[in-house]
């Protein structure tokens, strides 16, 4: 099982950045995929999720600025980050939730730094 994230890096406040995640090797059906983040000294928190049916959920702090979408390939998910702020700086991790209760998979994480 492998979740590979890409697209992290340094971005200026007010700029834009796109994260992508591709899952492979998962034998169970995926019911949802999402992005979570963890800033230094803080707990990991939900950023956005999207179900297999296309239902989206966002943290209040990113609503109107970030957009989660399913990628063109199967089991892929993207996070478009518009107007990022310094407080969005964190390690962003991709999660795949399967239809089997308790069977979830995580990517390694990608660093996003918002700074001028």
C-alpha positions in Angstrom: 0.0 0.0 0.0 1.4 3.4 -0.9 0.1 6.9 -0.7 2.4 9.4 -2.5 2.0 13.1 -2.0 3.4 15.8 -4.2 3.3 19.5 -4.6 4.4 20.8 -1.3 7.0 23.6 -0.9 7.3 27.3 -0.2 4.5 29.7 -1.2 4.0 33.4 -0.6 1.0 34.6 1.3 -1.8 35.2 -1.2 -0.3 32.8 -3.8 -1.4 29.4 -4.7 -0.2 25.8 -4.4 -1.7 22.5 -5.4 -1.1 19.2 -3.6 -1.7 15.8 -5.1 -2.0 12.4 -3.6 -2.1 9.0 -5.4 -3.0 5.8 -3.6 -2.0 2.4 -4.9 -2.1 -1.2 -3.7 -5.2 -0.8 -1.6 -7.4 -3.9 -2.0 -10.4 -2.5 -0.3 -12.7 0.1 -1.8 -11.9 3.6 -0.7 -14.9 5.4 0.7 -13.2 8.8 1.2 -9.9 10.5 0.8 -8.7 13.6 2.5 -6.0 16.0 3.6 -4.9 16.6 7.2 -2.1 18.9 8.5 0.1 19.2 11.6 1.9 22.3 12.5 4.8 22.3 14.9 3.6 21.9 18.5 0.0 21.3 17.4 -2.2 18.3 17.0 -3.0 17.0 13.5 -6.2 18.5 12.2 -8.6 17.9 9.3 -8.2 20.2 6.3 -10.6 18.7 3.8 -12.2 15.4 2.8 -14.1 14.1 -0.2 -16.2 10.9 -0.3 -16.4 8.6 -3.3 -19.8 10.2 -4.0 -18.2 13.6 -4.2 -19.3 15.0 -0.8 -16.8 17.5 0.5 -16.0 18.7 4.0 -13.7 21.5 4.9 -12.2 22.9 8.1 -13.7 26.3 8.8 -10.2 27.9 8.6 -9.8 26.9 4.9 -13.4 27.3 3.6 -13.4 29.6 0.6 -9.7 29.3 0.1 -8.9 25.6 -0.4 -10.7 23.2 -2.8 -10.5 19.4 -2.6 -11.2 17.4 -5.7 -10.8 13.8 -7.0 -8.0 13.5 -9.5 -8.4 12.2 -13.1 -6.9 8.8 -12.1 -8.5 6.4 -9.8 -7.7 6.8 -6.1 -6.2 10.3 -6.4 -7.1 13.5 -4.7 -5.9 17.1 -5.1 -5.9 20.0 -2.8 -5.9 23.5 -4.4 -4.7 26.0 -1.9 -5.5 29.6 -2.8 -4.7 32.6 -0.7 -2.6 30.7 1.7 -1.7 32.3 5.0 1.3 31.9 7.3 -0.9 29.9 9.7 -1.4 27.3 7.0 2.2 26.3 7.3 2.3 22.6 8.3 3.1 19.1 7.1 0.1 18.1 5.0 -0.7 14.4 4.9 -3.1 12.4 2.6 -5.4 9.8 4.1 -7.4 7.1 2.4 -10.4 5.7 4.3 -11.5 2.3 3.2 -15.0 0.7 3.5 -13.6 -1.6 6.2 -13.9 0.0 9.6 -10.6 1.0 11.0 -8.6 0.3 7.9 -7.2 3.6 6.8 -3.9 4.5 5.2 -1.7 7.6 5.4 0.9 9.2 3.2 4.3 10.3 4.5 3.4 14.0 4.4 4.6 17.0 2.5 5.8 20.3 4.0 3.9 23.4 3.0 5.5 26.7 4.2 3.7 30.0 3.7 6.1 32.8 4.0 7.2 36.0 2.2 
